[in-house]
Amino acid sequence: MSLFDKQPAPVDPKTVPLAERMRPRSLDEVIGQDALVTPGRPLREMIDRDLLQSIILWGPPGTGKTTLARLIADLTKAEFVAFSAVLAGIKDVKEVMAAAEQRRRLTGRRTIVFVDEIHRFNKAQQDAFLPRVESGDIVLIGATTENPSFEVNAALLSRSKVFVLKPLDEAAIVAILRTALTDAERGLGTLHPEADDDSLGAMARFANGDARSALNLLQLTVSSAKQPAGRPRIDRTLLEQVLTNKALLYDKSGEEHYNLMSALHKSMRNSDADASIYWLARMLEAGEDPKYVARRLIRFASEDIGNADPQALAIAVTAKDAVHFIGMPEGNTALAQAVLYLATAPKSNAVYLAYNAAADAARNDVAAPVPLHIRNAPTKLMKQLDYGKGYQYAHDQPDAVANMDCLPENLKGREFYKPTEFGFEKEVKKRLEWWKRRRLD
């Protein structure tokens, strides 16, 4: 049985979540994905003309992947079968493929197979689709929150068209919330709730591009509202009570977003582990994108620690990979481990200053040519032009250091990197001084 049967068993509408009731009933009702569903766009044309080929819908949660699949189910003339990769196994896949082959052979009708969270299927399960996709027995629609380039088999990906769904912006989510507030048939319109723009904007920011999350929050807030004269009123105070945490309402794209990141960065720079872990928790508990936090930690590891502890960058990158692999909230401890390591590591901005100094020279000094002696000479003409002439192979020299300048003539003697006395950079400084003496000998 399809998840999208057109004659489901009767249910009490009050028990159906608002997000489910408010799903668009036509492509024209879809908000925030104009690049895909506007008339004339490739996906819209494929659906309207019933010429759909296998596609992968890639986007964050709550952006409309399942909604588009359901609309296709309503509009297509093909048989439609849907299942979730979380619940289905290889046996289920093979049964659906066999039925699709038989249906095509006996009736000539194709089968559209919708696989939610297709990235959760392993290689063997994904491979089971290939023969039927190639033969035309099925049209595959896969939905995924993960990058298809990494999570979908190359063979299957090459036979599918990828459509990217963008996170819904604040204006799109506010429009969805407004529709839900006024729709008397499917939404909350019969309650005549009131909501100011500030409250709806806060809901939209909290949802972080996820319409389902925003509608769930709206439903919870309206049900929690006191109803003077029978009319619920939603305001900022009520939202804070519903969420039980004011931090959850901070604007992820506004000033507070940058204030909290600044606090985290400067606390780590000052080697204050307690403050660092607190500001990290404030951001993550507020719903901040963990990948954004991970990116900032990687930058910090190079900018504020550098070679004082080369392991810092490796740990920051590993934390990013851990968050990508296990997701949230489990990934919060990986970020916490990285933050505490970075906060307690020896600090140096010498790498940061070295690059800035070199970049300044690259921008403002004469762009002198590469010295001939350190150019490659792969051709006879280049050798005739003295490319590589005078080059000294370091490994053939005493102490594996050649008495040879590698900077252009106009920059000879310039020092861009000046390591500090902190952490491992103290050892790096000794090495540089030793090599300098060897080159001058």
The 8 nearest C-alpha neighbors of each residue, nearest first, counted from 0:
[[1, 2, 4, 80, 81, 3, 82, 79],
 [2, 0, 80, 3, 81, 4, 79, 82],
 [1, 3, 81, 4, 0, 82, 80, 79],
 [2, 4, 1, 5, 69, 81, 72, 80],
 [5, 3, 1, 6, 2, 7, 0, 79],
 [4, 6, 7, 3, 73, 72, 1, 2],
 [5, 7, 4, 8, 9, 3, 1, 2],
 [8, 6, 4, 5, 9, 3, 10, 2],
 [7, 9, 10, 6, 4, 5, 11, 3],
 [10, 8, 7, 11, 6, 12, 15, 14],
 [11, 9, 12, 8, 14, 15, 7, 13],
 [10, 12, 13, 14, 9, 15, 8, 16],
 [13, 11, 15, 14, 10, 20, 185, 16],
 [14, 12, 11, 15, 16, 10, 17, 20],
 [15, 13, 12, 11, 16, 10, 17, 20],
 [14, 16, 12, 13, 17, 19, 20, 11],
 [17, 15, 19, 18, 14, 20, 215, 13],
 [16, 18, 20, 19, 21, 214, 218, 15],
 [19, 17, 21, 214, 211, 16, 20, 215],
 [20, 18, 16, 17, 21, 22, 15, 211],
 [19, 21, 17, 18, 185, 22, 16, 15],
 [22, 20, 18, 19, 17, 185, 23, 186],
 [21, 23, 19, 20, 24, 66, 18, 29],
 [24, 22, 28, 25, 29, 21, 66, 26],
 [25, 23, 22, 28, 70, 26, 29, 27],
 [26, 24, 27, 28, 23, 70, 29, 73],
 [25, 27, 29, 28, 36, 24, 70, 23],
 [26, 28, 25, 29, 36, 37, 30, 23],
 [29, 27, 23, 26, 25, 30, 24, 22],
 [30, 28, 26, 27, 23, 31, 32, 25],
 [31, 29, 32, 28, 171, 33, 175, 174],
 [30, 32, 171, 167, 33, 29, 168, 165],
 [33, 31, 34, 35, 30, 36, 164, 29],
 [32, 34, 37, 36, 35, 31, 30, 29],
 [33, 35, 32, 36, 37, 40, 31, 164],
 [36, 34, 33, 32, 42, 40, 37, 43],
 [37, 35, 43, 33, 34, 26, 38, 32],
 [36, 38, 33, 40, 35, 39, 34, 43],
 [39, 37, 40, 43, 36, 44, 41, 35],
 [38, 40, 44, 37, 41, 43, 36, 42],
 [39, 41, 43, 38, 42, 37, 35, 44],
 [42, 40, 44, 43, 45, 39, 35, 36],
 [43, 41, 45, 44, 40, 35, 46, 36],
 [44, 42, 36, 46, 40, 45, 41, 38],
 [43, 45, 41, 47, 42, 46, 48, 39],
 [44, 46, 50, 51, 42, 48, 43, 47],
 [47, 45, 49, 43, 44, 48, 51, 42],
 [46, 48, 44, 49, 45, 43, 74, 50],
 [47, 49, 50, 45, 46, 44, 51, 43],
 [50, 48, 46, 47, 51, 75, 45, 76],
 [51, 49, 45, 48, 46, 52, 47, 44],
 [50, 52, 45, 49, 46, 53, 138, 48],
 [51, 53, 138, 54, 50, 159, 139, 160],
 [52, 54, 139, 138, 159, 140, 160, 51],
 [55, 53, 160, 159, 140, 161, 52, 139],
 [54, 56, 161, 141, 140, 142, 160, 162],
 [55, 57, 142, 162, 64, 141, 163, 161],
 [58, 56, 163, 143, 144, 164, 142, 55],
 [57, 59, 164, 144, 163, 165, 143, 62],
 [60, 58, 144, 62, 166, 61, 57, 165],
 [61, 59, 62, 209, 144, 58, 63, 211],
 [60, 62, 209, 210, 211, 63, 59, 212],
 [61, 63, 60, 209, 166, 59, 64, 167],
 [62, 64, 66, 65, 61, 67, 164, 60],
 [65, 63, 67, 66, 56, 142, 62, 68],
 [66, 64, 68, 67, 63, 69, 142, 115],
 [65, 67, 63, 69, 68, 64, 70, 22],
 [68, 66, 70, 64, 65, 69, 63, 71],
 [67, 69, 65, 71, 66, 70, 72, 64],
 [70, 68, 72, 66, 71, 67, 65, 73],
 [69, 71, 67, 73, 72, 68, 74, 66],
 [70, 72, 74, 68, 69, 73, 75, 67],
 [73, 71, 69, 70, 74, 75, 79, 68],
 [72, 74, 70, 71, 75, 69, 5, 76],
 [75, 73, 71, 72, 70, 76, 46, 47],
 [76, 74, 77, 72, 71, 49, 73, 46],
 [75, 77, 78, 74, 49, 72, 108, 73],
 [78, 76, 109, 75, 110, 108, 79, 111],
 [77, 79, 110, 111, 109, 80, 76, 108],
 [80, 78, 111, 110, 72, 112, 77, 81],
 [81, 79, 1, 112, 111, 113, 78, 82],
 [82, 80, 113, 1, 2, 112, 114, 79],
 [81, 83, 114, 113, 115, 84, 2, 87],
 [82, 84, 115, 85, 86, 114, 87, 116],
 [83, 85, 87, 86, 116, 117, 119, 120],
 [84, 86, 83, 87, 119, 116, 120, 115],
 [87, 85, 84, 83, 88, 82, 91, 119],
 [88, 86, 84, 91, 83, 85, 82, 89],
 [87, 89, 91, 90, 92, 86, 124, 84],
 [88, 90, 92, 124, 91, 93, 87, 123],
 [91, 89, 93, 88, 92, 94, 87, 95],
 [92, 90, 94, 88, 89, 93, 87, 95],
 [91, 93, 89, 95, 90, 94, 96, 88],
 [92, 94, 96, 90, 95, 91, 97, 89],
 [95, 93, 97, 91, 96, 92, 98, 90],
 [94, 96, 98, 92, 93, 97, 99, 91],
 [97, 95, 93, 99, 94, 98, 92, 100],
 [96, 98, 100, 94, 99, 95, 93, 101],
 [99, 97, 101, 95, 100, 96, 102, 94],
 [100, 98, 96, 102, 97, 101, 110, 136],
 [101, 99, 97, 103, 98, 102, 136, 104],
 [100, 102, 104, 98, 99, 103, 105, 97],
 [103, 101, 99, 105, 104, 100, 106, 98],
 [102, 104, 107, 108, 100, 101, 106, 109],
 [103, 105, 101, 102, 107, 106, 100, 108],
 [104, 106, 102, 103, 101, 107, 108, 100],
 [107, 105, 108, 103, 102, 104, 101, 109],
 [106, 108, 103, 104, 105, 109, 102, 136],
 [109, 107, 103, 106, 77, 102, 110, 78],
 [108, 110, 136, 77, 137, 103, 78, 107],
 [111, 109, 78, 137, 77, 79, 99, 112],
 [110, 112, 138, 79, 137, 139, 78, 80],
 [113, 111, 80, 139, 81, 140, 79, 138],
 [112, 114, 81, 140, 141, 139, 80, 115],
 [115, 113, 141, 82, 117, 83, 81, 140],
 [114, 116, 83, 142, 117, 84, 141, 113],
 [117, 115, 143, 142, 118, 84, 119, 114],
 [116, 118, 119, 115, 120, 114, 141, 84],
 [117, 119, 150, 116, 120, 143, 151, 145],
 [120, 118, 117, 84, 116, 121, 85, 150],
 [121, 119, 118, 117, 124, 84, 125, 122],
 [120, 122, 124, 123, 125, 119, 118, 126],
 [121, 123, 125, 124, 126, 152, 120, 151],
 [124, 122, 126, 125, 121, 127, 89, 120],
 [125, 123, 89, 127, 121, 126, 122, 120],
 [124, 126, 122, 127, 123, 128, 120, 121],
 [127, 125, 123, 128, 129, 124, 122, 155],
 [126, 128, 124, 125, 129, 123, 93, 92],
 [129, 127, 126, 125, 131, 130, 132, 96],
 [128, 130, 132, 126, 131, 127, 133, 155],
 [131, 129, 133, 132, 128, 134, 127, 126],
 [130, 132, 134, 136, 133, 129, 128, 137],
 [133, 131, 129, 135, 137, 130, 134, 128],
 [132, 134, 130, 131, 135, 129, 136, 158],
 [135, 133, 131, 132, 136, 130, 137, 129],
 [136, 134, 132, 137, 133, 131, 138, 109],
 [135, 137, 131, 109, 134, 100, 103, 99],
 [138, 136, 110, 132, 135, 111, 109, 131],
 [137, 139, 111, 53, 52, 112, 110, 132],
 [138, 140, 53, 112, 111, 137, 113, 141],
 [141, 139, 113, 54, 55, 53, 112, 114],
 [140, 142, 55, 114, 117, 113, 56, 115],
 [143, 141, 56, 115, 116, 55, 117, 57],
 [144, 142, 116, 57, 145, 117, 118, 56],
 [143, 145, 59, 58, 57, 60, 146, 142],
 [146, 144, 143, 147, 150, 118, 57, 58],
 [145, 147, 148, 149, 150, 144, 57, 143],
 [148, 146, 150, 151, 149, 145, 57, 156],
 [147, 149, 146, 150, 151, 153, 156, 152],
 [148, 150, 147, 146, 151, 145, 152, 153],
 [149, 151, 147, 118, 148, 146, 145, 152],
 [152, 150, 147, 149, 156, 118, 148, 153],
 [153, 151, 155, 154, 156, 122, 150, 125],
 [152, 154, 156, 155, 157, 151, 148, 149],
 [155, 153, 157, 156, 152, 158, 129, 126],
 [156, 154, 152, 158, 157, 153, 129, 159],
 [155, 157, 153, 159, 158, 154, 152, 151],
 [156, 158, 154, 155, 159, 153, 160, 152],
 [159, 157, 155, 156, 154, 53, 160, 132],
 [160, 158, 53, 54, 156, 157, 161, 55],
 [159, 161, 54, 55, 53, 162, 158, 156],
 [162, 160, 55, 54, 56, 159, 163, 57],
 [163, 161, 56, 55, 57, 160, 164, 54],
 [164, 162, 57, 58, 56, 165, 161, 55],
 [165, 163, 58, 57, 62, 162, 32, 166],
 [164, 166, 58, 167, 163, 62, 32, 59],
 [167, 165, 208, 62, 59, 168, 164, 209],
 [168, 166, 208, 31, 171, 165, 62, 172],
 [167, 169, 171, 170, 208, 166, 172, 31],
 [168, 170, 172, 203, 171, 173, 204, 167],
 [169, 171, 173, 168, 172, 174, 167, 203],
 [172, 170, 174, 168, 31, 173, 169, 167],
 [171, 173, 175, 169, 174, 170, 203, 210],
 [172, 174, 176, 170, 175, 171, 199, 177],
 [175, 173, 177, 171, 172, 176, 170, 178],
 [176, 174, 172, 178, 173, 177, 179, 171],
 [175, 177, 173, 179, 178, 174, 172, 180],
 [178, 176, 174, 180, 179, 175, 173, 181],
 [179, 177, 175, 181, 176, 180, 182, 174],
 [178, 180, 186, 176, 182, 177, 181, 187],
 [181, 179, 187, 177, 188, 178, 182, 186],
 [180, 182, 188, 178, 179, 183, 187, 177],
 [183, 181, 186, 188, 179, 184, 178, 185],
 [184, 182, 188, 189, 186, 185, 187, 181],
 [185, 183, 182, 186, 188, 189, 187, 181],
 [186, 184, 20, 183, 182, 21, 187, 179],
 [185, 187, 179, 182, 183, 188, 184, 180],
 [186, 188, 180, 189, 190, 183, 179, 182],
 [187, 189, 183, 181, 182, 191, 180, 190],
 [188, 190, 183, 191, 187, 182, 181, 186],
 [189, 191, 188, 192, 187, 230, 231, 229],
 [192, 190, 188, 189, 230, 193, 187, 181],
 [193, 191, 231, 230, 190, 232, 180, 194],
 [194, 192, 232, 233, 231, 191, 195, 230],
 [195, 193, 233, 232, 234, 198, 192, 196],
 [194, 196, 197, 198, 199, 234, 193, 233],
 [195, 197, 199, 198, 200, 194, 173, 201],
 [196, 198, 200, 195, 199, 201, 235, 234],
 [199, 197, 201, 235, 200, 234, 196, 195],
 [198, 200, 202, 196, 201, 197, 173, 203],
 [199, 201, 203, 197, 202, 198, 196, 204],
 [202, 200, 198, 204, 199, 203, 248, 205],
 [203, 201, 199, 205, 200, 204, 213, 206],
 [202, 204, 200, 206, 169, 201, 205, 172],
 [205, 203, 201, 207, 206, 202, 250, 200],
 [204, 206, 202, 207, 203, 248, 201, 247],
 [205, 207, 213, 203, 209, 204, 212, 208],
 [208, 206, 204, 205, 209, 203, 166, 251],
 [207, 209, 167, 166, 206, 168, 210, 62],
 [210, 208, 61, 206, 212, 211, 207, 60],
 [211, 209, 61, 213, 212, 172, 214, 62],
 [212, 210, 61, 214, 18, 213, 209, 215],
 [211, 213, 215, 206, 209, 210, 214, 216],
 [212, 214, 210, 206, 216, 211, 215, 202],
 [215, 213, 217, 211, 18, 216, 212, 218],
 [214, 216, 212, 218, 217, 213, 211, 219],
 [215, 217, 219, 213, 214, 218, 220, 212],
 [218, 216, 214, 220, 215, 219, 221, 213],
 [219, 217, 215, 221, 216, 220, 214, 222],
 [220, 218, 216, 222, 217, 221, 223, 215],
 [219, 221, 223, 217, 222, 218, 216, 224],
 [222, 220, 224, 218, 223, 219, 217, 231],
 [221, 223, 219, 220, 224, 218, 231, 225],
 [224, 222, 220, 221, 219, 225, 241, 237],
 [225, 223, 221, 231, 222, 226, 232, 220],
 [226, 224, 231, 227, 223, 232, 230, 222],
 [225, 227, 231, 230, 229, 228, 224, 232],
 [228, 226, 229, 230, 225, 231, 232, 224],
 [227, 229, 230, 226, 231, 225, 232, 191],
 [228, 230, 226, 227, 231, 190, 191, 225],
 [229, 231, 226, 192, 228, 227, 191, 190],
 [232, 230, 226, 192, 224, 225, 193, 221],
 [231, 233, 193, 192, 194, 224, 230, 234],
 [234, 232, 194, 193, 237, 231, 224, 221],
 [233, 235, 198, 237, 236, 194, 238, 195],
 [234, 236, 238, 198, 237, 239, 233, 197],
 [237, 235, 239, 238, 234, 240, 233, 241],
 [236, 238, 240, 239, 235, 234, 241, 233],
 [239, 237, 235, 241, 240, 236, 242, 234],
 [240, 238, 242, 236, 245, 237, 241, 243],
 [239, 241, 243, 237, 238, 242, 236, 244],
 [242, 240, 238, 239, 243, 237, 220, 223],
 [241, 243, 239, 244, 240, 238, 247, 245],
 [244, 242, 240, 241, 239, 245, 238, 247],
 [245, 243, 242, 246, 247, 239, 240, 248],
 [244, 246, 247, 239, 248, 243, 242, 249],
 [247, 245, 285, 248, 244, 249, 281, 284],
 [248, 246, 285, 245, 249, 244, 286, 205],
 [249, 247, 246, 245, 205, 201, 250, 285],
 [248, 250, 246, 247, 251, 255, 285, 256],
 [249, 251, 253, 252, 204, 256, 255, 248],
 [252, 250, 256, 253, 249, 287, 204, 255],
 [251, 253, 250, 256, 254, 257, 204, 255],
 [252, 254, 250, 256, 255, 251, 257, 249],
 [253, 255, 257, 256, 258, 252, 250, 251],
 [254, 256, 258, 257, 253, 259, 250, 249],
 [257, 255, 251, 254, 258, 253, 259, 252],
 [256, 258, 260, 254, 255, 259, 261, 253],
 [259, 257, 255, 261, 256, 260, 254, 262],
 [260, 258, 262, 261, 257, 256, 255, 263],
 [259, 261, 263, 257, 262, 258, 264, 256],
 [260, 262, 258, 264, 259, 263, 257, 265],
 [261, 263, 259, 260, 265, 264, 266, 258],
 [264, 262, 260, 266, 275, 278, 261, 265],
 [263, 265, 261, 267, 266, 262, 260, 268],
 [264, 266, 268, 262, 267, 263, 261, 269],
 [265, 267, 269, 275, 263, 271, 268, 264],
 [268, 266, 342, 270, 269, 264, 265, 275],
 [267, 269, 265, 266, 270, 264, 342, 303],
 [268, 270, 266, 267, 271, 265, 342, 272],
 [271, 269, 342, 267, 343, 268, 272, 266],
 [272, 270, 266, 269, 274, 273, 267, 275],
 [271, 273, 275, 342, 274, 339, 270, 276],
 [274, 272, 275, 276, 271, 277, 339, 266],
 [273, 275, 277, 272, 276, 271, 266, 278],
 [276, 274, 272, 266, 263, 278, 277, 273],
 [275, 277, 279, 273, 274, 278, 280, 272],
 [276, 278, 274, 280, 279, 275, 281, 273],
 [277, 279, 281, 263, 280, 275, 276, 274],
 [280, 278, 276, 282, 277, 281, 275, 283],
 [281, 279, 277, 283, 278, 282, 284, 276],
 [282, 280, 278, 279, 284, 283, 285, 277],
 [281, 283, 285, 279, 287, 280, 284, 278],
 [282, 284, 287, 280, 286, 285, 281, 279],
 [285, 283, 286, 281, 282, 280, 247, 287],
 [286, 284, 247, 282, 283, 246, 287, 281],
 [285, 287, 283, 284, 288, 247, 282, 205],
 [288, 286, 283, 282, 285, 289, 251, 284],
 [287, 289, 291, 290, 286, 292, 283, 282],
 [290, 288, 292, 291, 287, 293, 283, 322],
 [289, 291, 293, 292, 288, 294, 319, 322],
 [290, 292, 294, 289, 288, 293, 295, 287],
 [293, 291, 289, 295, 290, 294, 296, 288],
 [292, 294, 290, 296, 319, 291, 295, 289],
 [293, 295, 291, 297, 296, 292, 290, 298],
 [296, 294, 298, 292, 297, 293, 299, 291],
 [297, 295, 299, 293, 298, 294, 315, 300],
 [298, 296, 315, 300, 294, 295, 299, 312],
 [297, 299, 295, 296, 300, 301, 302, 294],
 [300, 298, 296, 302, 301, 297, 303, 295],
 [301, 299, 312, 297, 304, 298, 311, 302],
 [302, 300, 305, 299, 298, 304, 303, 312],
 [303, 301, 299, 351, 348, 300, 298, 304],
 [302, 304, 348, 347, 299, 346, 301, 300],
 [305, 303, 346, 347, 300, 307, 301, 302],
 [306, 304, 301, 307, 350, 300, 309, 302],
 [305, 307, 309, 308, 424, 423, 304, 350],
 [306, 308, 424, 422, 423, 305, 304, 345],
 [307, 309, 306, 310, 423, 311, 422, 304],
 [310, 308, 306, 311, 305, 312, 307, 313],
 [309, 311, 313, 308, 312, 314, 306, 315],
 [312, 310, 314, 309, 313, 300, 308, 315],
 [313, 311, 300, 315, 314, 310, 297, 309],
 [314, 312, 310, 316, 311, 315, 317, 309],
 [313, 315, 317, 311, 312, 316, 318, 337],
 [316, 314, 312, 318, 297, 317, 313, 337],
 [317, 315, 319, 313, 318, 314, 297, 312],
 [316, 318, 314, 320, 319, 315, 313, 321],
 [319, 317, 321, 315, 333, 316, 320, 334],
 [318, 320, 316, 293, 322, 317, 321, 323],
 [319, 321, 317, 323, 318, 322, 324, 316],
 [320, 322, 318, 324, 323, 319, 325, 317],
 [323, 321, 330, 326, 319, 324, 320, 325],
 [322, 324, 320, 321, 326, 325, 319, 290],
 [323, 325, 321, 322, 326, 320, 330, 319],
 [326, 324, 322, 323, 321, 330, 329, 327],
 [327, 325, 322, 330, 323, 324, 329, 328],
 [328, 326, 329, 330, 331, 325, 322, 289],
 [327, 329, 330, 331, 326, 332, 325, 283],
 [330, 328, 327, 331, 326, 325, 332, 322],
 [331, 329, 322, 327, 333, 328, 326, 332],
 [330, 332, 334, 329, 333, 328, 335, 327],
 [331, 333, 335, 334, 330, 336, 329, 328],
 [334, 332, 336, 318, 330, 335, 331, 337],
 [333, 335, 337, 331, 332, 336, 318, 338],
 [336, 334, 332, 338, 333, 337, 331, 339],
 [337, 335, 333, 339, 334, 338, 332, 340],
 [336, 338, 340, 334, 335, 339, 315, 341],
 [339, 337, 335, 341, 340, 336, 342, 334],
 [340, 338, 342, 336, 341, 337, 272, 335],
 [339, 341, 337, 343, 338, 342, 344, 336],
 [342, 340, 338, 344, 339, 343, 337, 311],
 [341, 343, 267, 270, 339, 272, 340, 344],
 [342, 344, 340, 270, 341, 339, 272, 345],
 [343, 345, 341, 342, 340, 346, 308, 304],
 [346, 344, 422, 307, 421, 304, 308, 343],
 [347, 345, 304, 303, 307, 344, 421, 348],
 [348, 346, 304, 303, 349, 307, 305, 419],
 [347, 349, 303, 351, 350, 302, 352, 304],
 [348, 350, 352, 351, 347, 418, 353, 417],
 [351, 349, 353, 352, 348, 305, 354, 302],
 [350, 352, 302, 348, 349, 354, 353, 355],
 [353, 351, 349, 355, 350, 354, 356, 348],
 [354, 352, 416, 415, 350, 356, 355, 351],
 [353, 355, 357, 356, 351, 352, 358, 350],
 [356, 354, 358, 352, 353, 357, 359, 351],
 [355, 357, 359, 353, 354, 358, 415, 352],
 [358, 356, 354, 360, 359, 355, 415, 361],
 [359, 357, 361, 355, 360, 356, 354, 362],
 [358, 360, 356, 362, 357, 361, 363, 355],
 [359, 361, 357, 364, 363, 358, 362, 356],
 [362, 360, 358, 359, 363, 364, 357, 366],
 [363, 361, 359, 360, 358, 364, 366, 365],
 [362, 364, 360, 361, 359, 365, 366, 358],
 [365, 363, 360, 361, 366, 362, 359, 367],
 [364, 366, 367, 363, 409, 361, 360, 362],
 [367, 365, 364, 368, 361, 362, 363, 360],
 [366, 368, 365, 407, 369, 409, 408, 364],
 [369, 367, 370, 366, 407, 371, 408, 365],
 [368, 370, 371, 407, 367, 374, 373, 406],
 [371, 369, 372, 373, 407, 368, 374, 405],
 [372, 370, 386, 374, 373, 387, 369, 385],
 [371, 373, 387, 390, 388, 389, 370, 374],
 [374, 372, 387, 371, 370, 390, 375, 405],
 [375, 373, 387, 371, 386, 372, 376, 370],
 [374, 376, 387, 377, 386, 373, 381, 372],
 [375, 377, 381, 386, 382, 378, 387, 374],
 [376, 378, 375, 381, 379, 382, 380, 386],
 [379, 377, 381, 380, 376, 382, 383, 375],
 [378, 380, 382, 381, 383, 377, 376, 384],
 [381, 379, 383, 382, 378, 384, 376, 377],
 [380, 382, 384, 376, 378, 383, 386, 379],
 [381, 383, 385, 379, 386, 384, 380, 376],
 [384, 382, 380, 381, 385, 379, 386, 378],
 [383, 385, 381, 382, 386, 380, 379, 371],
 [386, 384, 382, 388, 383, 387, 381, 371],
 [385, 387, 371, 382, 376, 381, 374, 388],
 [386, 388, 372, 374, 390, 373, 371, 375],
 [389, 387, 372, 385, 386, 390, 371, 382],
 [388, 390, 372, 387, 391, 371, 373, 385],
 [391, 389, 372, 387, 388, 373, 392, 403],
 [390, 392, 393, 401, 389, 403, 395, 396],
 [393, 391, 395, 394, 390, 396, 401, 399],
 [392, 394, 399, 400, 401, 396, 395, 391],
 [395, 393, 399, 396, 392, 400, 397, 398],
 [394, 396, 393, 392, 399, 397, 391, 401],
 [397, 395, 399, 393, 394, 400, 401, 398],
 [396, 398, 399, 400, 395, 401, 394, 393],
 [397, 399, 400, 396, 437, 394, 393, 401],
 [400, 398, 394, 393, 396, 397, 395, 401],
 [399, 401, 393, 398, 396, 438, 397, 437],
 [402, 400, 393, 403, 438, 396, 391, 399],
 [403, 401, 438, 439, 400, 404, 437, 440],
 [402, 404, 401, 405, 438, 391, 390, 400],
 [405, 403, 406, 402, 411, 407, 412, 408],
 [404, 406, 403, 407, 373, 370, 411, 369],
 [407, 405, 411, 404, 410, 408, 370, 369],
 [408, 406, 410, 409, 370, 367, 411, 369],
 [407, 409, 411, 410, 406, 367, 370, 404],
 [410, 408, 407, 411, 367, 365, 406, 364],
 [411, 409, 407, 408, 413, 406, 412, 360],
 [412, 410, 408, 406, 413, 409, 407, 404],
 [411, 413, 410, 414, 406, 404, 409, 408],
 [414, 412, 410, 411, 415, 406, 409, 416],
 [415, 413, 416, 412, 417, 353, 356, 411],
 [414, 416, 353, 356, 357, 413, 417, 354],
 [417, 415, 353, 414, 418, 349, 350, 352],
 [416, 418, 349, 415, 419, 414, 353, 428],
 [419, 417, 428, 349, 424, 416, 427, 420],
 [418, 420, 421, 424, 425, 417, 347, 349],
 [419, 421, 425, 424, 422, 418, 428, 423],
 [422, 420, 419, 425, 424, 307, 345, 423],
 [421, 423, 307, 345, 424, 425, 308, 420],
 [422, 424, 307, 425, 426, 308, 306, 421],
 [425, 423, 307, 427, 426, 422, 306, 418],
 [424, 426, 420, 428, 423, 427, 421, 422],
 [425, 427, 429, 424, 423, 428, 430, 422],
 [428, 426, 424, 430, 429, 425, 431, 423],
 [429, 427, 431, 425, 426, 430, 418, 424],
 [428, 430, 426, 432, 427, 431, 433, 425],
 [431, 429, 433, 427, 428, 432, 434, 426],
 [430, 432, 428, 434, 433, 429, 435, 427],
 [431, 433, 435, 429, 430, 434, 428, 436],
 [432, 434, 430, 436, 435, 431, 429, 437],
 [435, 433, 437, 431, 436, 432, 430, 438],
 [436, 434, 432, 438, 433, 437, 431, 439],
 [435, 437, 439, 433, 434, 438, 440, 432],
 [436, 438, 434, 440, 435, 439, 433, 400],
 [439, 437, 402, 435, 436, 440, 401, 434],
 [438, 440, 436, 437, 402, 435, 434, 403],
 [439, 437, 438, 436, 402, 435, 401, 434]]
